Amino acid sequence: MARLLSTLLAAAQPLLQPAFVLFGAPVTWLEIVAFVLALLMVWANLHVKTVAWPLAIASSLLYALLFADSRLYGESGLQIAFVIVSLWGWWQWLRGTAGSSPLVVRHMGMRARALALAATLVAWPLLGLLLARMTDSDVPYFDALATAASLTGQVLLARKYVENWPVWLMVNLISVALFVHKGLWLTVLLYALFALLSVAGWRAWQRLAVRGGLR
């Protein structure tokens, strides 16, 4: 796995060259392309557009390389998990059901919320321990929190639960601090915008849920 990652990073070196410098840190061409694709993805999610999923796959693959180059291995691995979950989410939005009914924007029940929270709280320290022992990450538990919560948010998004948006709001605020620490300033801007869009998405999906959802 380490050899494959090294090979991919070597192949991506032209895209990892600086395009410009922002606040004293280089912004690469790869980060710029991933930034644009990710913004388009969130816009599509906000409007419940299925094109969000192929955009998510493309941006996740680029961010996996960017984060690996910055030694954010939890975030890098998360992007690969995102690709897998995005393929499933794409299928859910096209063919998924809630019981015997087509999948629509809706709220979770209390039991489902409790299970999602418990899964996140269990995964966080386990992933943090794995990163601390198996990688040279300098922020293993911080990285792990964003990673575990992001997976929860992605699953909830795939099932069109309104509650994915407050989860993403928390993830985006944590990620802003994480990327400030790493000097990934364009990605800091992206996740700050994500935080604002999470609030907008939360409000928009709440209205949709009240009106009976949207396929």
Secondary structure, 3 states (H helix, E strand, C coil): CHHHHHHHHHHCCCCCCEEEEECCEEEEHHHHHHHHHHHHHHHHHHCCCCCHHHHHHHHHHHHHHHHHHCCCHHHHHHHHHHHHHHHHHHHHHHHCEECCEECCCECCCHHHHHHHHHHHHHHHHHHHHHHHHHCCCCCHHHHHHHHHHHHHHHHHHHCCECCHHHHHHHHHHHHHHHHHHHCCHHHHHHHHHHHHHHHHHHHHHHHHHHCCCCC
